[in-house]
């Protein structure tokens, strides 16, 4: 017997630039408190906690949660690169759905430093060695001065340009859209508008990418409380947003066979989203709001097609016609996404969760997608690799 899983509470703190935030434990504790308060429960009701972060010592999750309380429950620390937050949610959801616990907490935080992410351990094989080897075979070795992540996603974007003959400037429209969305988000780092010329005129990074098309290093925290529908009803807790389906996928042999889109997660996203569509009975044509992993504009662009939001080869039209924003077919990243809201790695997946829960509740204020929302889709990607896709559904509470 499986339990229907309710997202009973969500919480996050405003994201900030490195050096402008509290320490990770303070941020994490505050996000957890906000999610617990939103659910209307105390920390003592939580039976397991899953805490995600990428840069930090082991048991940093305990360090953060001990500020909230010390009930002696299992606290599991999670690191899955940029999909860490949704990986923590995946584990919390599994614990509740399986009936092992009634209530679980997923928490994610990150305290980052300025500049591009680099290798920390240089005395052992890097986790992305096979990725860089595949990139170099397919696209040539990049200059060592280029941020590593940008080379993968920039090359994927350039491959799309070469295959479909689109104008590379199309990608920049995504940043313009992202900033417009973030202007209504008090949690976002970058809320000032940018014109297309400003995006294209920012320093060139790699392939079609300019600086304003790349997500910034960010500090922040977010959390979600999940519980069984039965427990929520028994305790009079709001239960109108459920996880209708969720899937996590990792790389397959096709990842490393020379296709740059696949190297940055195309097959993982296709496989995970197809599982979610089948299990939930909700298809991409039913969606009006999506939070997807826009670490770079090129990744948001190709993910439109990977998730089936638009047919393969039609993402340029999808962007230029405004089908990806308010007044269009599906509002993508109403929060501003990683590019404008920010990307504190461990918190990102749970910040996406919070945004979509607020959207389904009708609590997103100036970002609220108009009309009745029945479902919302989340896509969170980490190279190395892992992709988590989650379908949230609005039901009778």
Order of alpha helices (4+ residues) and beta strands (2+ residues): beta-beta-alpha-beta-alpha-beta-alpha-beta-alpha-alpha-alpha-alpha-beta-beta-beta-alpha-beta-alpha-alpha-beta-alpha-alpha-beta-alpha-alpha-beta-beta
